[in-house]
């Protein structure tokens, strides 16, 4: 029998995500409506966030003091 690799994906609901990011659930909802904020998954009416996506999104929000400021359109 061949070895099978199982990848575990950690999914967080909006409540857990809001606690992790230090924002309200309403802020997450607003971000989703505006098309900003971390990527998310939709299962019917359920919203989930991958822990790995949150890490990647947080990395993209890093500001280095003294670095030139770039403004995205």
PAVO-671359 format. One record per residue (C-alpha): residue number from 1; residue in three letters; chain; x, y, z. Coordinates in nm, 4 decimals. Layout:
N
@pos=NUM; code=Ala; unit=A; east=X; north=Y; up=Z
...
% end
This chain:
73
@pos=1; code=Unk; unit=A; east=0.0000; north=0.0000; up=0.0000
@pos=2; code=Unk; unit=A; east=0.1498; north=0.3388; up=-0.0974
@pos=3; code=Unk; unit=A; east=0.2210; north=0.5925; up=0.1725
@pos=4; code=Unk; unit=A; east=-0.0396; north=0.8657; up=0.1847
@pos=5; code=Unk; unit=A; east=0.0446; north=1.2166; up=0.2895
@pos=6; code=Unk; unit=A; east=-0.2218; north=1.4101; up=0.4722
@pos=7; code=Unk; unit=A; east=-0.2021; north=1.7866; up=0.4816
@pos=8; code=Unk; unit=A; east=-0.3734; north=1.9477; up=0.7763
@pos=9; code=Unk; unit=A; east=-0.5234; north=2.2885; up=0.7032
@pos=10; code=Unk; unit=A; east=-0.6118; north=2.4959; up=1.0064
@pos=11; code=Unk; unit=A; east=-0.9290; north=2.6968; up=0.9504
@pos=12; code=Unk; unit=A; east=-1.0404; north=2.9778; up=1.1783
@pos=13; code=Unk; unit=A; east=-1.3888; north=3.1206; up=1.2007
@pos=14; code=Unk; unit=A; east=-1.4366; north=3.4995; up=1.1986
@pos=15; code=Unk; unit=A; east=-1.4487; north=3.5142; up=1.5781
@pos=16; code=Unk; unit=A; east=-1.1130; north=3.3398; up=1.6190
@pos=17; code=Unk; unit=A; east=-0.9676; north=3.5438; up=1.3325
@pos=18; code=Unk; unit=A; east=-1.0815; north=3.8699; up=1.4878
@pos=19; code=Unk; unit=A; east=-0.9119; north=3.7768; up=1.8161
@pos=20; code=Unk; unit=A; east=-0.5933; north=3.6767; up=1.6340
@pos=21; code=Unk; unit=A; east=-0.5796; north=4.0056; up=1.4404
@pos=22; code=Unk; unit=A; east=-0.7088; north=4.2309; up=1.7178
@pos=23; code=Unk; unit=A; east=-1.0015; north=4.3617; up=1.5147
@pos=24; code=Unk; unit=A; east=-1.3757; north=4.3123; up=1.5476
@pos=25; code=Unk; unit=A; east=-1.5822; north=4.0579; up=1.3571
@pos=26; code=Unk; unit=A; east=-1.7611; north=4.3574; up=1.2006
@pos=27; code=Unk; unit=A; east=-1.4274; north=4.4897; up=1.0732
@pos=28; code=Unk; unit=A; east=-1.3578; north=4.1552; up=0.9048
@pos=29; code=Unk; unit=A; east=-1.7046; north=4.1653; up=0.7489
@pos=30; code=Unk; unit=A; east=-1.6429; north=4.5201; up=0.6246
@pos=31; code=Unk; unit=A; east=-1.3071; north=4.4181; up=0.4778
@pos=32; code=Unk; unit=A; east=-1.4707; north=4.1277; up=0.2930
@pos=33; code=Unk; unit=A; east=-1.7328; north=4.3617; up=0.1454
@pos=34; code=Unk; unit=A; east=-1.4633; north=4.6084; up=0.0371
@pos=35; code=Unk; unit=A; east=-1.2422; north=4.3343; up=-0.1073
@pos=36; code=Unk; unit=A; east=-0.9567; north=4.4084; up=0.1327
@pos=37; code=Unk; unit=A; east=-0.8081; north=4.2211; up=0.4258
@pos=38; code=Unk; unit=A; east=-0.6944; north=3.8607; up=0.4435
@pos=39; code=Unk; unit=A; east=-0.8133; north=3.5966; up=0.1960
@pos=40; code=Unk; unit=A; east=-1.1043; north=3.3839; up=0.3143
@pos=41; code=Unk; unit=A; east=-1.3056; north=3.0783; up=0.2193
@pos=42; code=Unk; unit=A; east=-1.6822; north=3.0637; up=0.1859
@pos=43; code=Unk; unit=A; east=-1.8719; north=2.7417; up=0.2463
@pos=44; code=Unk; unit=A; east=-2.2329; north=2.8329; up=0.1805
@pos=45; code=Unk; unit=A; east=-2.2916; north=3.1053; up=0.4393
@pos=46; code=Unk; unit=A; east=-1.9921; north=3.0069; up=0.6518
@pos=47; code=Unk; unit=A; east=-1.6707; north=3.2085; up=0.6383
@pos=48; code=Unk; unit=A; east=-1.3351; north=3.0565; up=0.7305
@pos=49; code=Unk; unit=A; east=-0.9780; north=3.1817; up=0.7203
@pos=50; code=Unk; unit=A; east=-0.6739; north=2.9599; up=0.6637
@pos=51; code=Unk; unit=A; east=-0.4088; north=3.0152; up=0.9300
@pos=52; code=Unk; unit=A; east=-0.1421; north=3.0115; up=0.6577
@pos=53; code=Unk; unit=A; east=-0.3278; north=3.2825; up=0.4614
@pos=54; code=Unk; unit=A; east=-0.3403; north=3.4995; up=0.7732
@pos=55; code=Unk; unit=A; east=0.0358; north=3.4604; up=0.8221
@pos=56; code=Unk; unit=A; east=0.0998; north=3.5546; up=0.4588
@pos=57; code=Unk; unit=A; east=-0.1370; north=3.8518; up=0.4756
@pos=58; code=Unk; unit=A; east=0.0204; north=3.9750; up=0.7983
@pos=59; code=Unk; unit=A; east=0.3649; north=3.9522; up=0.6379
@pos=60; code=Unk; unit=A; east=0.2373; north=4.1691; up=0.3512
@pos=61; code=Unk; unit=A; east=0.1283; north=4.4346; up=0.6040
@pos=62; code=Unk; unit=A; east=0.4770; north=4.4733; up=0.7511
@pos=63; code=Unk; unit=A; east=0.6075; north=4.8293; up=0.7566
@pos=64; code=Unk; unit=A; east=0.9813; north=4.8796; up=0.7948
@pos=65; code=Unk; unit=A; east=1.0619; north=5.2067; up=0.9727
@pos=66; code=Unk; unit=A; east=1.2795; north=5.4317; up=0.7591
@pos=67; code=Unk; unit=A; east=1.1967; north=5.2479; up=0.4371
@pos=68; code=Unk; unit=A; east=1.0484; north=5.4473; up=0.1491
@pos=69; code=Unk; unit=A; east=0.6701; north=5.4541; up=0.1660
@pos=70; code=Unk; unit=A; east=0.4898; north=5.3095; up=-0.1339
@pos=71; code=Unk; unit=A; east=0.1258; north=5.3802; up=-0.1965
@pos=72; code=Unk; unit=A; east=-0.0844; north=5.1289; up=-0.3799
@pos=73; code=Unk; unit=A; east=-0.3651; north=5.2615; up=-0.6005
% end
